[in-house]
């Protein structure tokens, strides 16, 4: 392979392609580790309904996600410049397995292994947020005396639904 100049740092030093690729992958790995760590803290904050912490974590998480996107593009561009082929994950993995050092291969496999964990943690947090939002909406509907979407209403001995009884109670207050 011919020497590749790291265009992201604009220095005059010649850098080998392996060094450039390792730097990109190492940065991806570090960013993913940080995102996973933030997602775990975020999970606790969601459970505790700690809005301040959630906002603070979002301020930390967004730049990391932006950097991950940038690094992903750098990795894709690197592959395309080195091979002349369009990027896809399978071709890149094959490229790594055939033409890279053990350090680069290990780092790439670590990145690939961390991504599902990151996605899983993000999905868990998303489900927690949905549950908390649903609970909050139900409480608000009860406080406002509006119907709460329930699968099957129950009836009183007079044939009234719980909703009709509740509305009558609120009307009398």
HELIX and SHEET records of a PDB file:
HELIX    1   1 UNK A   17  UNK A   47  1                                  31    
HELIX    2   2 UNK A   51  UNK A   83  1                                  33    
HELIX    3   3 UNK A   89  UNK A   99  1                                  11    
HELIX    4   4 UNK A  102  UNK A  144  1                                  43    
HELIX    5   5 UNK A  162  UNK A  172  1                                  11    
END                                                                             
